């Protein structure tokens, strides 16, 4: 199965969101790994799906749930990479 080019763009944006937001959460909430991770996960879901809802209700852009899912998957991987870099390096 070939993944469409558009989905890769959303994946990379989600990856960047996960990296940046998780790094900020580790910096702002150093002793609260689980709470910070859950907060970042919720923010990534709200931004990813919120953008799709904005597209649906305003008519600007193209509404597709798979775009949000690709961004969320990228966000989770970005969160994991950020945590790995922080705790392993």
C-alpha positions as CSV (number, residue, x, y, z in Angstrom):
1,X,0.0,0.0,0.0
2,X,1.4,3.3,-1.1
3,X,1.0,6.2,1.3
4,X,-0.1,9.5,-0.4
5,X,2.3,12.4,-0.5
6,X,-0.2,14.6,1.4
7,X,-0.2,12.2,4.3
8,X,3.6,12.4,4.6
9,X,3.3,16.2,4.9
10,X,0.9,15.8,7.8
11,X,3.1,13.1,9.3
12,X,6.2,15.4,9.2
13,X,4.3,18.3,10.8
14,X,3.1,16.0,13.5
15,X,6.7,14.8,14.0
16,X,7.8,18.3,14.5
17,X,5.0,19.1,16.9
18,X,5.8,16.0,19.0
19,X,9.5,16.9,19.2
20,X,8.9,20.5,20.1
21,X,6.0,20.1,22.5
22,X,7.5,17.1,24.4
23,X,10.8,19.0,24.7
24,X,8.9,21.9,26.1
25,X,7.0,19.7,28.5
26,X,10.2,18.0,29.8
27,X,11.7,21.5,30.3
28,X,8.6,23.0,32.0
29,X,7.5,19.9,34.0
30,X,10.7,18.1,34.7
31,X,9.3,15.8,37.4
32,X,6.1,14.9,35.7
33,X,6.9,12.7,32.8
34,X,3.5,11.0,32.5
35,X,1.4,14.1,33.0
36,X,3.5,16.1,30.6
37,X,3.3,13.3,28.0
38,X,-0.4,13.1,28.3
39,X,-0.8,16.8,28.0
40,X,1.3,16.9,24.9
41,X,-0.6,14.0,23.4
42,X,-3.9,15.8,24.0
43,X,-2.6,19.0,22.5
44,X,-1.4,17.1,19.4
45,X,-4.8,15.5,19.0
46,X,-6.6,18.9,19.4
47,X,-4.3,20.7,16.9
48,X,-4.4,17.9,14.3
49,X,-8.1,17.2,14.4
50,X,-9.0,20.9,15.1
51,X,-7.2,21.9,11.9
52,X,-9.3,19.3,10.0
53,X,-12.5,20.6,11.6
54,X,-11.5,24.1,10.7
55,X,-11.1,23.0,7.1
56,X,-14.5,21.3,7.2
57,X,-16.5,24.2,8.7
58,X,-14.9,27.1,6.9
59,X,-14.4,25.5,3.5
60,X,-10.7,26.4,3.4
61,X,-8.7,23.4,2.7
62,X,-9.8,19.7,2.5
63,X,-11.3,17.8,5.4
64,X,-9.9,14.3,5.7
65,X,-9.7,12.4,9.0
66,X,-6.7,10.4,7.7
67,X,-4.7,13.6,7.6
68,X,-5.3,14.1,11.3
69,X,-4.4,10.5,12.0
70,X,-1.1,10.8,10.1
71,X,-0.3,13.9,12.1
72,X,-1.1,12.2,15.4
73,X,1.1,9.2,14.5
74,X,3.9,11.6,13.6
75,X,3.3,13.4,16.9
76,X,3.6,10.3,19.0
77,X,6.8,9.3,17.2
78,X,8.2,12.8,17.7
79,X,7.3,12.6,21.4
80,X,9.2,9.3,21.7
81,X,12.2,10.7,19.8
82,X,12.3,13.7,22.1
83,X,12.1,11.6,25.2
84,X,14.8,9.2,23.9
85,X,17.1,12.1,23.1
86,X,16.6,13.7,26.5
87,X,17.0,10.6,28.6
88,X,19.6,8.7,26.5
89,X,21.9,11.5,25.5
